[in-house]
């Protein structure tokens, strides 16, 4: 019975998260999104912070706290991953620029196809003395 309850909670959580993301994205006008795509200063600033500064901060924490492989790689994956839908929710809650947030989420998700593995290769190599890179399940990063 407990497994069934866990499964129902997991499914309902995923459905509610989908509804949140879809609902937030559906409120954004396509014209506003296209206008934000032309806002190169905001897009480049967001991409720089998401894929350069945040992974660097994760690396500094891994080195500074001398984290073990499991904790260090996990932190590097999280800090190298694209922004998610919660930023859209926060923008909506505080009356921020939801069109910019949704646009940045879409662009950072697309860029993460290349940037996530590159950041992991770079920072994991300098974080640990042994060959952690060779032990990573790289295909699982894309699934």
Secondary structure, DSSP 8 states (H G I E B T S, - for coil): -HHHHHHHHHHHHHHHHHHHHHHHHHTS-HHHHHHHHT-HHHHHHHHHIIIIIHHHHHHHHHHHHT--HHHHHHHHHHHHS---HHHHHHHHHTT--HHHHHHHHHHHHHHHHHHHHHHHHHHHHHH-SS-HHHHS-HHHHT-
